[in-house]
Amino acid sequence: MTGCSIHSRNYLKGEQFTDVPRESPTKKGNLTELSKIPASGFTKLVSGSASPNGRFAVGVGILDGKIPEWEALDRGDGDRSFVLKFDNHSDAVNYLIDVPSDRVVGVLAGDHFGTSTWYNHRLYQISWSEDNHWLLEVDTGKWETFACMVYRLDADGNQIAQMNFMPLTEAIISKFLRSRYPQLAQDEIARYVVTIEENARIIKEGKLTFKLSAQVPKEEYPSVQLDVSAQVERLKNGKLSVKVTNVEEIKNDDI
């Protein structure tokens, strides 16, 4: 029988990443124009994406608020979802929506294409802090995570600040691999792809917990899985900074 144990060496505890944020992958959209159009006319809401107060949710649509074509998927047991038709997948955009007013208030980094959070080789995670001011978005494919963003929002859902979290995850994996596997050359480490696993969470005051895994797909390099905690804060200049508070290796052991 195979199980997991957590090895408690804290490889990066206390390290501050102030070189993040950097340019975000967020797709640009004309929010002034989009906010004039009922969001329900060009988006559908992602299941389970609502904020704790119920005011905000994440929607799926296409660039510039164009009206997309949808396909219905019946997965059995009453689980029915809608996905953009395949021709629209490359234009998929995830919007932050003020549900009571039926208006878009933000354009997010993801390009998830359906109302379910998971499809074959695709996982989309949305996590809210208890006070509705922090939003974590993670968009993951078969081998790696495409986008991981942290947003600081005001009471009306406007983005005060945002952080592209992928450079942080890549730095954590790189530093861990250099410490754990010193025999790996830098060009070998650069071949690793990073995945943020299911159940990533952001809670009150910008505290994050998530699991990272990294591998070189289809090659015989050691794979790793890490349990990570971090703290995001807003600096005086308005930008976000993140401090790693704990990194622990999760190893598969025969028990």
Buried (B, 14 or more C-beta within 10 A) or exposed (E): EEEEEEEEEBBBEEBEBEEBBEEBBBBEBEBEEBBEBEBEEBBBBBBEBBBEEEBBBBBBBBBBBEEBEBEEBEEEEEEEBBBBEEEBBEBBBBBBBBBEBEBBBBBBBBBBBBBBBBBEEBBBBBBBBEBBBBBBBBBBEEEBBBBBBBBBBEEEBBBEBBBBBBBBBBBBBBBBBEEBEEEBEEEBBEEBBBBBBEEBEBBEEBBBBBBBBBBBEEEEBEEBBBBBBBBBEBEEEEBBBBBBBBBBBBEEEEE
